[in-house]
């Protein structure tokens, strides 16, 4: 069984930009979402597409099954989506603890930045960059599936301020 071990963080400041080593444009949407599972289609740089089935309970460890699909199929599936399309630029950063990325959201989620640290195991103690802000692992509001149903643009001013405020 495939597992994803991932922690999510808000961004305390913009120093992460100095460490970014590459980026990709991501367009993703959800075909189905229940209390147990989400089915996502992701198009990367308009040249690669993936179908992902993921357990829906927010948390650090989740089941994840990911498959390459033809881009033309992914584009056609968008008509079947539920919720809004997630648009983001994903930046990759060097990290010895795992895969570290920062997602800069656009579209209905513009203004939101989330760092994700994908780990090989669930070791609780890893050295984290000091530009990371508050950890939001387990807070469903910051998961893409939830953002497709309740985009950042619809959050209250207080919710937006809390997500954007430096916390580190």
Helices and strands as residue ranges (DSSP letters): E 3-11, G 14-18, E 20-33, E 37-44, E 48-55, E 61-69, H 71-77, G 78-80, E 82-93, E 98-105, G 107-109, E 113-119, E 132-135, G 140-142, H 144-149, G 152-154, H 157-164
